[in-house]
C-alpha cells in the first residue's frame, strides 16, 4: 500500500519522531510506513489521517494485486 505520509509530514514541518510520539508509535514505525515496508492497522491509518485533517483515501492508496 502506498501512502503520502512523508510528503504531508514534511509539508507541515513535522519530524518523524514528533509524529511518532503524537501517534504513540516508534519513529521506526513511521519510517517503515513511509518506505512502504509496513502497512498500518486500520486504527493507525485512521489516527494518521485524522491528525493531518484528511481522509484515509487522501493519505493512503490501496492497490489491488
C-alpha positions in Angstrom: 0.0 0.0 0.0 1.4 3.4 -1.0 1.0 6.5 1.2 1.7 10.2 1.2 2.8 10.3 4.9 6.3 11.6 4.2 5.1 14.2 1.8 2.4 15.5 4.1 4.6 15.4 7.2 7.4 17.4 5.6 5.0 20.0 4.1 3.7 20.5 7.7 7.2 20.7 9.1 6.8 17.7 11.4 9.7 15.3 12.2 9.3 11.6 12.2 9.9 11.4 15.9 7.3 14.1 16.6 4.7 12.3 14.6 5.5 9.0 16.2 5.2 10.5 19.7 1.8 12.0 18.9 0.5 8.7 17.4 2.0 6.6 20.2 4.3 4.5 17.9 8.0 4.4 17.4 10.0 6.5 14.9 10.9 3.3 13.2 7.2 2.6 12.6 6.8 6.0 10.9 10.0 5.3 8.8 8.7 1.9 7.8 5.3 3.3 6.8 6.9 6.0 4.7 9.2 3.5 2.9 6.3 1.1 2.2 7.8 -1.7 4.4 4.8 -1.7 6.8 1.1 -1.5 6.4 -0.7 0.2 9.2 -3.6 -1.2 11.2 -7.0 0.4 10.4 -6.8 2.3 13.7 -3.3 3.7 12.9 -4.3 4.7 9.4 -7.4 6.4 10.8 -5.3 8.2 13.5 -2.7 9.4 10.9 -5.4 10.7 8.6 -7.3 12.4 11.4 -4.1 14.1 12.7 -3.5 15.5 9.2 -7.1 16.5 8.9 -7.5 14.3 5.8 -9.5 11.2 4.8 -7.8 7.8 4.8 -8.1 7.8 1.0 -6.2 11.1 0.8 -3.3 9.7 2.7 -3.3 6.0 1.6 -3.6 4.4 -1.8 -4.9 0.9 -1.6 -3.6 -1.1 -4.6 -5.3 -4.2 -5.9 -2.9 -7.0 -6.8 
